[in-house]
Amino acid sequence: MNTQNHVDVLVVGAGISGIGAGYFLQRECPDRSYAILEGRADLGGTWDLFRYPGIRSDSDMHTLGYSFKPWTDAKTIADGPSILKYLRETASEYGVDQNIRYNHQVTRAEWASDKATWTVDAVVGPEQSPTTFTCNYLFMCSGYYSYKSGYKPDFAGAEDFAGEIVHPQEWPEDLDVNDKKVVVIGSGATAVTIVPAIADQVESVTMLQRSPTYMVSRPSVDAFSQKLRKYLPEKRAYDITRKLNSWRGEFFYNQTRSKPDKVREQLLGLARKELGEEEIAKNFTPRYNPWDQRLCLMPDGDFFKSIKDGKASVVTAEIDRFDPTGIQLTNGERLDADVIVTATGLQLVTVGDMDFIVDGKQVDFSKTWTYRGVGYSDVPNMASSFGYINASWTLRSDLICEFVCRVLNHMSETDTTICTPRLRPADADMPERPWIEDFESGYMSRMMPLLPKQGDREPWTNPQRYSFDKKVLRKAPLEDGAMLFSNPLVPATV
């Protein structure tokens, strides 16, 4: 049976962004009704989906945590279950969980300008029962990667391998790696997390990488924040640490852009102190500059410690093929394996991995222009939450929630029902730039041609700078000539 439901704002996704959206809507737009549609059986998004050993944050929890709810655990590089507990506490404490509809997988959204309404189709539960929601405003908080499957390259001979091949996104609960020979393919955050997490259980674990990644060690406990908490109220101490850590992160990123050689040598110098010149030259000297790809964070240097203790090793080489008992490399060497973990990345998707129709026309997001990294040209009454590639996700998702609430309140104040980003005549000659620049990670480069473009002027940019976004998303005029407000139900005055 097809049922229909109406809310003012429909949020898609109950992860970090969606839970934050619920909080901000309640606080800033109490006159607006909302619901959150979550395709899975529980909230948490990434932190409920991923179950591989050692799953943890790769940002500090003072910036990955919400601006409105302090992270109070001592460890600021936190494990996945602790983060999921924090998200559940947040949703429960503010009553957001009462507005979540679980097992609602959204498949299609269609906008009708004459009604100022989105009609959103979803299927519910294992039976895939169809249901329909309508709303005035659609807030996409569904993340940037497919929850169906990770990125899985076609490795020659994979069908010949007699052991188990596992992608971290689909880690089996009953996988036994005890006393096994394990090869982890990849050099990103997931691989660097799994290796030390299983090093004490296995016979051997080898991280097989095609090319090296920059590794950065950071204490899992922030001593400064712990000291502040002794003398200041919890929220005040949290706010100060959050502000300081976000400033430090942006300062460091700016240094990688303006002084890449200096930062490169600093990072490699720290690594040499841990592992020595030979190991760093062989396996830990990237071909690119720092932050051309995301840096790998090691809490308390755990990854390097596993290598120094002889519990783990790294091999830099390319794969020729899998065979029944391991992996043959193009340099003629081979690695024995009982279990192969393909930490080869995510499969990115466009907004929501679903179909969008605007006034009868299919939306091709690659043909749109990003509006402040939040909206899309000629797509009315919609925003999507996408965090930073060079900082914590939540720093930006919180700002986007604030911006959406500003827009909704402005529409209430001006008696308008539609807000549409649209290029101004002066924007017609804008050069096309990729949605995110100066970032070479494979998972992003594979997806970039499908994402919206950015221009060379405001508001058609996506600068990935927290200090900039704080100003424009909180303070920039909404009536900027590019965001057009209207009400089709009210006749225009002559």
C-alpha positions in Angstrom: 0.0 0.0 0.0 1.3 3.5 -0.9 1.0 6.0 2.0 1.7 9.7 1.8 3.2 12.0 4.5 3.9 15.7 4.5 6.5 17.7 6.5 7.9 21.2 5.9 11.5 19.9 5.7 12.5 16.4 4.8 16.0 15.3 5.8 17.6 12.3 4.1 20.1 10.4 6.2 20.5 9.9 9.9 24.3 10.1 10.2 26.3 12.9 11.7 24.8 15.4 9.2 21.2 14.3 9.5 21.2 14.2 13.3 22.8 17.7 13.3 20.1 18.9 10.9 17.4 17.7 13.2 18.9 19.6 16.1 19.3 22.9 14.2 15.9 22.7 12.7 14.4 22.3 16.2 16.4 25.2 17.6 16.3 27.7 14.8 13.1 26.8 13.0 10.7 25.5 15.6 7.7 26.4 13.5 8.8 23.9 10.8 7.9 20.3 10.9 10.6 17.8 9.8 11.3 14.1 9.4 14.5 12.2 8.8 14.4 9.2 6.4 17.2 6.7 7.1 17.7 3.7 4.7 19.2 1.5 7.4 17.8 0.0 10.6 19.8 2.3 12.9 21.2 5.8 13.0 24.9 6.7 12.8 25.7 6.4 9.1 29.4 5.6 8.7 29.8 4.8 12.3 27.1 2.2 12.2 28.0 0.8 8.8 31.7 0.1 9.2 32.7 -2.7 11.6 36.3 -3.5 10.7 38.9 -3.9 13.5 40.1 -0.6 15.0 37.5 1.6 13.2 38.1 5.1 14.5 38.0 8.8 13.7 40.7 10.3 11.6 40.0 13.7 13.0 39.9 14.9 16.6 36.5 14.7 18.3 36.6 18.3 19.3 36.0 19.2 15.6 34.3 16.0 14.5 31.9 16.4 17.4 29.0 18.8 17.2 29.4 22.5 18.0 26.4 22.2 20.4 27.3 19.0 22.3 30.7 18.6 23.9 32.7 15.5 23.4 33.6 14.4 27.0 35.6 11.2 26.6 39.3 11.5 27.3 40.3 10.1 24.0 39.9 12.6 21.2 40.9 10.2 18.5 38.0 8.0 19.2 36.9 4.4 18.3 33.8 3.8 16.2 31.6 2.4 19.0 32.3 5.4 21.1 31.4 7.8 18.3 28.2 5.8 17.6 27.3 6.1 21.3 27.9 9.9 21.2 25.5 10.1 18.2 22.9 8.1 19.9 23.1 10.2 23.0 22.8 13.4 20.9 19.8 12.1 19.0 18.1 11.0 22.2 19.0 14.0 24.4 17.5 16.5 21.9 14.6 14.3 20.8 15.8 14.0 17.2 15.4 10.2 17.3 11.6 10.7 17.6 11.6 12.1 14.0 13.7 9.4 12.3 11.9 6.9 10.1 14.2 3.9 9.8 14.4 1.4 6.9 13.2 4.1 4.5 15.4 4.0 1.4 14.8 7.1 -0.8 14.8 6.3 -4.5 13.4 9.5 -6.2 12.6 13.1 -5.6 10.5 15.2 -8.0 10.0 19.0 -7.7 6.9 20.9 -8.9 7.3 24.7 -9.0 3.6 25.3 -9.3 3.1 23.7 -5.9 6.5 24.6 -4.4 6.7 20.9 -3.3 9.1 18.0 -3.5 7.5 14.6 -3.8 9.9 12.0 -2.5 9.5 8.2 -3.1 11.0 5.6 -0.8 10.8 1.9 -0.2 10.3 0.6 3.3 11.8 -2.5 4.9 12.8 -5.8 3.4 9.4 -6.0 1.6 10.4 -2.8 -0.2 6.9 -1.4 0.3 6.5 1.9 -1.5 5.7 5.1 0.4 5.7 8.8 -0.6 6.5 12.0 1.3 6.0 15.5 0.3 7.9 18.5 1.6 8.7 22.1 0.8 12.4 21.8 1.4 14.7 18.8 0.9 17.9 18.5 2.9 20.2 15.8 1.7 22.4 14.4 4.5 23.1 11.0 3.0 26.9 11.3 2.6 29.0 11.0 -0.5 29.6 7.3 -1.0 27.5 4.2 -1.7 26.4 2.2 1.3 25.8 -0.7 -1.1 29.4 -1.6 -1.8 32.9 -0.2 -1.6 35.3 0.4 -4.5 36.6 -3.0 -5.7 39.1 -3.1 -8.5 39.1 -6.2 -10.7 42.2 -8.0 -9.6 43.3 -10.7 -12.0 43.1 -14.2 -10.6 40.9 -13.2 -7.7 38.7 -16.2 -8.4 41.7 -18.5 -7.9 42.5 -17.3 -4.4 41.7 -20.1 -1.9 41.4 -17.8 1.2 39.0 -15.0 2.0 38.9 -11.6 0.2 37.2 -8.9 2.4 36.4 -5.3 1.7 36.4 -3.3 5.0 32.9 -1.9 4.2 31.6 -5.5 4.3 33.7 -6.9 7.2 32.1 -10.2 8.4 31.4 -10.5 12.1 32.7 -14.0 12.1 36.0 -13.4 10.2 38.8 -15.1 12.1 42.3 -13.7 11.4 44.0 -15.3 14.4 47.3 -16.9 13.4 46.6 -16.1 9.7 48.8 -14.4 7.1 47.0 -11.2 6.2 47.7 -8.8 3.3 45.9 -5.4 3.5 45.8 -3.7 0.1 45.8 0.1 0.3 47.6 2.9 2.1 44.8 5.1 3.3 43.2 5.7 6.6 41.4 2.3 6.6 44.5 0.3 5.9 46.5 2.2 8.5 43.8 1.5 11.1 43.4 -2.2 10.4 47.1 -3.1 10.4 47.9 -2.2 14.0 44.5 -3.3 15.2 45.1 -6.9 14.2 48.9 -7.1 14.5 48.8 -8.9 17.8 46.4 -11.6 16.6 47.9 -12.6 13.2 50.8 -14.7 12.1 51.8 -11.8 9.8 50.2 -8.7 8.4 51.5 -6.8 5.4 50.2 -3.5 4.0 50.7 -3.7 0.3 50.6 -0.2 -1.3 51.0 1.0 -4.8 52.5 4.3 -3.6 53.2 5.8 -0.2 51.0 8.1 1.9 52.0 10.8 4.4 51.6 9.6 8.0 51.1 11.9 10.9 51.1 10.9 14.6 48.9 12.6 17.1 48.2 11.8 20.8 44.9 10.0 21.3 44.3 12.2 24.4 44.4 15.9 24.0 46.4 17.1 27.1 45.4 20.7 26.6 41.7 20.0 26.5 42.0 17.8 29.6 43.7 20.6 31.5 41.1 23.1 30.4 38.3 20.9 31.7 39.8 21.0 35.2 39.4 24.8 35.4 36.5 25.7 33.1 32.9 24.5 32.5 32.6 21.6 30.1 31.1 23.5 27.3 33.5 26.4 27.6 36.5 24.1 27.6 35.1 22.3 24.6 34.5 25.4 22.6 38.0 26.7 23.2 39.6 23.5 22.1 37.3 23.2 19.1 38.2 26.7 18.0 41.9 26.1 18.6 42.0 22.8 16.8 40.1 24.1 13.8 42.5 27.0 13.5 45.5 24.8 13.8 44.2 22.4 11.1 43.5 25.3 8.7 46.9 26.9 9.4 48.6 23.6 8.7 46.7 23.1 5.5 47.5 26.6 4.3 51.2 25.9 5.0 51.0 22.8 2.7 49.7 25.0 -0.1 52.1 27.9 0.4 55.2 26.0 1.6 54.8 22.4 0.4 58.5 21.6 0.3 59.0 22.8 3.9 56.0 20.8 5.2 57.0 17.8 3.2 60.5 17.8 4.8 59.0 18.3 8.3 56.6 15.3 7.9 59.3 13.1 6.5 61.8 14.2 9.2 59.4 13.1 11.9 58.9 9.8 10.2 62.6 9.2 9.9 63.0 9.6 13.6 60.5 6.8 14.1 61.6 4.3 11.4 64.9 5.4 10.0 66.1 6.8 6.6 66.0 3.5 4.7 62.4 2.5 5.6 61.1 6.0 4.9 62.9 6.3 1.6 61.6 2.9 0.6 58.0 3.0 1.8 57.0 6.3 3.2 58.1 9.0 0.7 55.0 10.1 -1.3 55.3 11.3 -4.9 52.9 14.2 -4.2 52.9 17.2 -1.9 51.2 17.0 1.6 47.4 17.4 1.4 47.2 16.7 -2.4 45.7 13.6 -0.8 44.4 13.2 2.7 47.0 12.6 5.4 46.8 9.4 7.4 46.5 10.0 11.2 48.1 7.5 13.6 46.9 7.8 17.2 49.9 7.6 19.4 51.9 6.5 16.4 50.4 3.0 16.6 51.0 2.1 12.9 54.7 2.9 13.1 55.0 1.1 16.4 53.7 -2.1 14.9 56.4 -1.8 12.2 59.1 -1.1 14.7 58.0 -4.0 16.9 58.2 -6.4 13.9 54.5 -7.1 14.0 53.7 -5.6 10.7 55.5 -4.8 7.4 54.9 -2.6 4.4 55.6 -3.5 0.7 55.5 -0.9 -2.0 54.7 -2.6 -5.3 52.1 -3.2 -7.9 49.9 -6.3 -8.2 50.3 -8.6 -11.1 47.6 -11.2 -10.1 46.2 -13.2 -7.2 47.0 -16.9 -7.1 45.6 -19.7 -4.8 47.9 -18.8 -1.9 48.6 -15.2 -2.2 49.5 -12.3 -4.5 52.1 -12.1 -7.3 53.7 -8.7 -7.7 54.9 -7.1 -11.0 58.5 -7.0 -9.6 58.6 -10.8 -9.5 58.1 -11.1 -5.7 55.0 -12.6 -4.1 53.2 -12.4 -0.8 51.6 -15.4 1.0 48.1 -14.8 2.3 45.3 -16.6 4.0 43.2 -13.4 4.1 43.3 -10.4 1.7 41.7 -7.2 2.8 41.0 -4.8 -0.1 41.1 -1.4 1.6 40.8 0.1 -1.8 38.4 2.9 -1.0 34.8 4.1 -1.4 32.5 4.1 -4.3 31.4 7.7 -4.5 27.9 8.7 -5.6 26.2 11.9 -6.6 23.6 13.4 -4.3 21.8 10.6 -2.5 22.4 7.9 -5.1 18.9 8.6 -6.4 17.0 10.3 -9.2 16.1 14.0 -9.1 13.5 15.5 -11.3 12.8 19.3 -11.5 9.6 20.4 -13.3 9.7 17.2 -15.5 13.4 17.3 -16.3 16.0 14.9 -15.0 18.8 16.7 -13.0 22.3 16.0 -14.2 24.4 17.4 -11.4 27.5 17.5 -13.5 25.8 20.3 -15.5 25.0 22.3 -12.4 27.1 24.9 -10.6 27.6 24.6 -6.9 26.0 27.4 -4.8 28.4 28.0 -1.8 29.1 24.2 -1.8 25.6 23.7 -0.5 23.0 24.1 -3.3 22.9 23.5 -7.1 22.0 26.0 -9.8 18.4 25.7 -11.0 17.5 23.1 -8.3 15.0 24.8 -6.0 14.6 24.3 -2.2 17.4 21.8 -1.8 20.7 21.7 0.1 23.1 18.9 0.6 25.6 18.4 3.4 29.2 17.7 2.4 32.0 18.2 4.9 35.7 19.1 4.4 38.3 16.9 2.7 41.0 18.8 4.6 39.3 19.1 8.0 36.6 17.5 10.1 33.3 16.7 8.4 31.2 18.2 11.2 32.8 21.6 11.1 31.1 22.2 7.7 28.0 20.2 8.3 27.1 22.3 11.3 27.6 25.5 9.2 25.4 24.1 6.4 22.6 23.4 8.9 22.8 26.9 10.2 22.7 28.2 6.6 19.7 26.1 5.7 17.9 27.5 8.8 18.7 31.0 7.8 17.2 30.4 4.3 14.1 28.8 5.8 13.6 31.7 8.2 14.2 34.2 5.5 11.4 32.6 3.4 9.1 32.8 6.4 9.9 36.5 6.9 9.4 37.4 3.2 6.4 35.2 2.6 8.2 33.2 -0.1 8.1 29.5 -0.6 10.8 28.9 -3.2 14.5 29.7 -3.2 16.4 28.8 -6.4 20.2 29.4 -7.0 20.5 30.7 -10.6 23.4 32.1 -12.6 23.2 35.9 -13.0 23.8 37.4 -16.5 27.3 38.4 -15.3 28.1 34.8 -14.4 27.6 33.5 -18.0 31.3 33.6 -18.8 32.5 31.9 -15.7 35.3 29.3 -16.3 34.5 25.8 -15.2 36.5 24.5 -12.3 36.2 21.1 -10.6 34.0 21.0 -7.5 37.1 20.3 -5.3 40.5 21.4 -6.5 44.1 20.4 -5.4 43.0 17.0 -4.2 44.2 13.9 -6.0 42.8 11.0 -4.0 41.5 8.3 -6.3 38.1 8.1 -4.8 37.5 11.8 -5.5 39.1 11.9 -8.9 37.0 9.0 -10.1 33.8 10.9 -9.1 34.7 14.5 -10.0 33.3 14.5 -13.6 29.9 13.6 -12.1 29.8 16.4 -9.5 28.8 20.0 -10.0 31.2 22.7 -11.2 32.4 25.7 -9.4 33.2 29.1 -10.8 35.7 31.8 -10.1 33.4 34.1 -8.1 31.0 34.1 -5.3 28.6 32.5 -4.6 29.6 29.8 -7.1 32.7 28.5 -5.3 33.5 25.6 -2.9 36.7 26.8 -1.3 37.0 24.1 1.5 38.1 26.8 4.0 36.4 26.8 7.4 37.3 30.4 8.3 35.8 31.6 5.0 32.6 29.4 5.3 32.0 30.7 8.8 31.7 34.2 7.4 29.6 33.6 4.3 27.3 30.8 5.5 26.5 32.7 8.7 26.6 36.3 7.6 26.5 36.8 3.8 23.3 38.4 2.5 20.8 35.8 1.3 19.4 38.3 -1.3 22.6 38.2 -3.3 21.2 38.2 -6.8 22.0 34.5 -7.3 19.6 33.0 -4.8 16.1 33.9 -6.1 13.1 33.9 -3.7 9.6 33.6 -5.0 6.1 32.4 -4.1 4.1 30.9 -7.0 0.9 31.0 -4.9 1.0 34.8 -4.5 0.3 36.8 -7.7 3.1 39.1 -8.7 2.5 42.8 -8.1 2.7 45.1 -11.1 
